[in-house]
C-alpha cells in the first residue's frame, strides 16, 4: 500500500522502500500534513491573503530555501501575473500591504531567530489586520515545517 502526498512526492520516496514503510506507520501524520497544506494554501476563509498571494508566498519561501521544484509547484497555483512575479525572491511590490508581507516573509524564512516585535508592528503599520498577520504567520510556519520534513525524508532515503 502506497501513500502519495506532496511531501512524499517532493522527497522522492520510492514505493516499497524502507522509508516508505516507516512513513506508512505514521500515515496519519502525512495525511494531516497534506490536509494542512491544502488548508493553508486554499482556506475556506482566506481573509486578506488571497489564494494567489498565498501560493506566491509559498513559492517564494521554497525558492529562498533552494527547493526549486516545490517553488515551481506552488507558483503553478498563481493565476494572477502580478502575484506570479512575487513568487521570485527579490521581487518587490508597490502595494504597501503586500510589500510589508514580503519583507516579513523573507525575513522569517531566512532568519527566524532575528524576528522581533517590531516586525509584527511593521505589518500592523502597513494596515494588515491582526487576523491576517496570524494567517501570514501560519503560512510561514507551515512552509518551514513542510520544507524541513521534505529535507529530512530525503536524508532518510539517502541513508537507506
C-alpha positions as CSV (number, residue, x, y, z in Angstrom):
1,X,0.0,0.0,0.0
2,X,1.4,3.3,-1.0
3,X,0.9,6.8,0.2
4,X,1.4,9.8,-2.1
5,X,1.3,13.3,-0.7
6,X,3.1,16.5,-1.8
7,X,5.7,15.8,0.9
8,X,6.4,12.2,-0.2
9,X,6.5,13.2,-3.8
10,X,8.9,16.1,-3.2
11,X,11.2,13.9,-1.2
12,X,11.0,11.3,-4.0
13,X,10.2,8.4,-1.6
14,X,10.4,5.2,-3.6
15,X,7.4,2.8,-3.4
16,X,8.3,-0.3,-1.4
17,X,11.3,1.3,0.2
18,X,12.1,1.1,3.9
19,X,11.5,4.8,4.2
20,X,8.0,4.4,2.7
21,X,7.4,1.5,5.2
22,X,8.3,3.9,8.0
23,X,6.0,6.6,6.6
24,X,3.1,4.2,6.3
25,X,3.5,3.5,10.1
26,X,2.8,7.2,10.5
27,X,0.3,7.6,7.7
28,X,-2.0,9.8,9.8
29,X,0.8,12.4,10.2
30,X,1.4,12.6,6.5
31,X,-2.3,12.8,5.7
32,X,-2.7,15.6,8.2
33,X,0.3,17.4,6.8
34,X,-1.4,17.2,3.3
35,X,-4.6,18.5,4.8
36,X,-2.7,21.3,6.5
37,X,-1.1,22.3,3.2
38,X,-4.5,22.4,1.5
39,X,-5.9,24.5,4.3
40,X,-3.1,27.0,4.5
41,X,-2.9,27.5,0.7
42,X,-6.6,27.4,-0.1
43,X,-8.6,28.1,3.1
44,X,-12.4,28.5,3.1
45,X,-11.8,32.0,4.6
46,X,-8.6,33.4,3.1
47,X,-9.1,36.8,4.8
48,X,-6.8,39.4,3.2
49,X,-4.4,36.8,1.9
50,X,-5.8,35.6,-1.4
51,X,-5.2,32.2,-2.9
52,X,-2.8,33.7,-5.4
53,X,-0.9,35.6,-2.8
54,X,-0.6,32.5,-0.6
55,X,0.8,30.5,-3.5
56,X,3.2,33.2,-4.5
57,X,4.5,33.5,-0.9
58,X,4.8,29.7,-0.6
59,X,6.8,29.6,-3.9
60,X,9.0,32.5,-2.7
61,X,9.7,30.7,0.6
62,X,10.5,27.4,-1.2
63,X,12.9,29.3,-3.5
64,X,14.5,31.0,-0.6
65,X,15.3,27.5,0.8
66,X,16.6,26.2,-2.5
67,X,13.6,24.0,-3.1
68,X,13.1,24.9,-6.7
69,X,10.8,22.1,-7.6
70,X,8.5,23.0,-4.7
71,X,8.7,26.7,-5.7
72,X,7.6,25.7,-9.2
73,X,4.7,23.6,-7.8
74,X,3.5,26.4,-5.6
75,X,3.9,29.0,-8.4
76,X,1.7,26.9,-10.6
77,X,-1.2,27.8,-8.2
78,X,-0.9,31.5,-9.0
79,X,-3.2,32.7,-11.8
80,X,-2.5,36.5,-11.5
81,X,0.6,37.8,-13.3
82,X,1.3,40.4,-10.6
83,X,1.3,37.8,-7.9
84,X,3.2,35.3,-10.1
85,X,6.2,37.8,-10.2
86,X,6.2,38.0,-6.4
87,X,7.0,34.3,-6.2
88,X,10.6,35.1,-7.1
89,X,12.8,36.3,-4.2
90,X,14.0,39.8,-4.6
91,X,10.8,41.0,-6.5
92,X,9.1,43.8,-4.6
93,X,5.5,45.1,-4.6
94,X,4.2,48.6,-5.0
95,X,1.3,47.8,-2.7
96,X,2.4,48.7,0.9
97,X,0.5,45.9,2.4
98,X,1.9,43.3,0.1
99,X,5.4,44.8,0.4
100,X,5.3,44.5,4.2
101,X,4.2,40.9,3.9
102,X,7.1,40.2,1.5
103,X,9.6,41.8,3.9
104,X,8.2,39.8,6.8
105,X,8.1,36.5,4.8
106,X,11.7,36.9,3.5
107,X,13.0,37.7,7.0
108,X,11.2,35.0,8.9
109,X,12.0,32.4,6.2
110,X,15.8,33.1,6.2
111,X,16.5,34.5,9.8
112,X,13.6,33.5,12.1
113,X,15.7,33.9,15.2
114,X,16.2,37.6,14.4
115,X,12.5,38.4,14.3
116,X,11.3,40.9,17.0
117,X,8.0,42.5,18.0
118,X,8.9,45.4,15.6
119,X,8.5,43.1,12.7
120,X,4.9,42.5,13.6
121,X,4.4,46.2,14.3
122,X,5.6,46.9,10.7
123,X,2.9,44.7,9.4
124,X,0.3,46.5,11.5
125,X,1.7,49.8,10.4
126,X,1.1,48.8,6.8
127,X,-2.5,48.3,7.6
128,X,-2.5,44.5,7.9
129,X,-5.1,43.2,10.3
130,X,-4.2,41.1,13.3
131,X,-6.2,38.2,11.8
132,X,-4.2,38.5,8.5
133,X,-0.9,38.6,10.5
134,X,-1.9,35.3,12.1
135,X,-2.7,33.9,8.6
136,X,0.7,35.1,7.3
137,X,2.4,33.5,10.3
138,X,0.5,30.3,9.8
139,X,1.6,30.1,6.2
140,X,5.2,30.8,7.0
141,X,5.2,28.3,9.9
142,X,3.7,25.6,7.8
143,X,6.2,26.1,5.0
144,X,9.1,25.9,7.5
145,X,7.7,22.6,8.8
146,X,7.0,21.1,5.4
147,X,10.3,22.0,3.8
148,X,12.2,20.6,6.8
149,X,10.1,17.5,6.6
150,X,11.0,17.1,2.9
151,X,14.7,17.6,3.6
152,X,14.6,15.1,6.5
153,X,12.9,12.4,4.4
154,X,15.4,12.9,1.6
155,X,18.2,12.3,4.1
156,X,16.5,9.2,5.3
157,X,16.1,7.9,1.8
158,X,19.8,8.6,1.0
159,X,20.8,6.7,4.1
160,X,18.6,3.7,3.4
